[in-house]
Amino acid sequence: GNSVTQMEGPVTLSEEAFLTINCTYTATGYPSLFWYVQYPGEGLQLLLKATKADDKGSNKGFEATYRKETTSFHLEKGSVQVSDSAVYFCALVEYGNKLVFGAGTILRVKS
Amino acid sequence: DAGVIQSPRHEVTEMGQEVTLRCKPISGHNSLFWYRQTMMRGLELLIYFNNNVPIDDSGMPEDRFSAKMPNASFSTLKIQPSEPRDSAVYFCASSLQNNREKLFFGSGTQLSVL
């Protein structure tokens, strides 16, 4: 079945550091890929998405590129802020079926 | 606009008691999802509804768990009897059926079963 694997956290960075959170997936076809973010005490929110190979999703300074050859969708940000501290979830959906989430990666940014 | 509304925000109960979690989806959304989040298992889909009809309940862990959606604006997740291992954050999410990719989540109910 479809699955998503994320790097384990927590990831702890200083403000303005470069962020990478790795995500790889397993799917039988050509899924759409997503990053969701969960701020403390809140539900998940869609951060960005990409629907086909080589697409780049971007939002709020975050980017992720759909790499079919490596089945990856790594999240990056050039300069993180304290307000980016949250849990980040990689996810996929295929053929309009239900979303499949990764385990989540905690990001802590220190000032 | 009101988002997905869940109640209560926090629930503390004793083992063996019945627990009912409530969700009001975004108006106009016709798909509703119940998720459970724990440190051990991450985010698990328990059940989802399309147009008030349960479509996939394969994620419901045991018969102690049941979910209903009597109308388009209300759903419940019930645990009877509750056990300490049910302690988790339970999220409700909704979406348009033809845009299943974008889910809108509520703030969750933090359940503690003592």
Interface residues (C-beta under 8 A of the other chain):
Chain A: S32 F34 G41 E42 G43 L44 Q45 L46 K49 F89 V93 G96 N97 K98 L99 F101 G102 A103 G104
Chain B: V4 F33 G42 L43 L45 Y48 D56 F91 A93 R100 E101 K102 L103 F104 F105 G106 S107 G108
